[in-house]
Amino acid sequence: MCGIVGYVGDKFVDSLLVAGLERLEYRGYDSAGIATLNRGRLKIKKTAGKIQLLKEKLKEDPLDGELGIGHTRWATHGEPTTGNAHPHTDCREEIAVIHNGIIENYESLRDKLIKEGHIFKTDTDTEIIAHLIEKFLKDDLHLAVRKSLKFLKVSPPATGLRYLNSELISTSV
């Protein structure tokens, strides 16, 4: 289980995302993170532990932007560490993904993507999604996401996913 939030607008995106995560903290105590997009640049902050730690980190170094996504995590794959906290990115750190659910075939997908040259930074199943989108991304982000989702065996069948990339796109699936 986890909590997922998103925001598009002109207010202070990081504080709004954290406020949303605080309301959802009961859905995940292990870690928290946000990704924001500002002038085409993706920025990410994550912490292991409670949302208060993320809040403190953002006070020291705030993230601004036009939109963002946030996640609280209850670990199912990978230890509850800062590195395993969502959002997760692709190799170029141009796509950020947060997800609720379990990807049952992530080990075989991970092995295939590693053979294709993808470099993984975490032990989570969610990172697979960012790398699959990267693999299929030519021109159309939405098409790349749809192609990626066809490869995933997820549980429960209705799973939550949000992604954003450096082209000012934020979408829920």
C-alpha positions, 0 to 999 in steps of 0.5 A: 500500500502507498499514498500517491499525490499530484499537483499542477498549478502555480502555487508552491508545489513542494509544500502542496505535495507534502501536505497531500502526503501527510494526509496519506501517511497512514498508507505508507510509513517507510519512505516518502518522496516527490518529483517536481518539474520546473522549466523542463528540469526534473528534480527529486527529493526522497527520504527513508522514514516518515514524511516529517523527514522529507519536510525538513529536507525540503525546508533546507533545499526547496523544490519549485516547479509547475507540477509534481508527483509525490509518494509515501511507501510501504515497502513490498520490494526492496528495503525501506531506504532513501534509495528505494523511496519513490519516485524512480527514474530512467537511466537519463533521469528524464522520467519519474514514476510513482506506483502502487501495486506489485509487479509480479514479473519484475525480476525477469523484466529487470534481467532483460533490461540490464542485458539491454544496457539499462542501469538500475539504482534501486531494488524496487519493482517500480523502477522497471516502469521508468526503464520500460518507458525509456526503452519505448520512448521515441516521440510520444510519451503516452504511447511509450507508457501504453507499450510499457504497461503491456509487459507488466503483470501487476497485482492487484489488477487495478494499480496506480501509476503516475509519471512525469517527464521533462516535456511537462507531462504528468499523467495518471494510469 
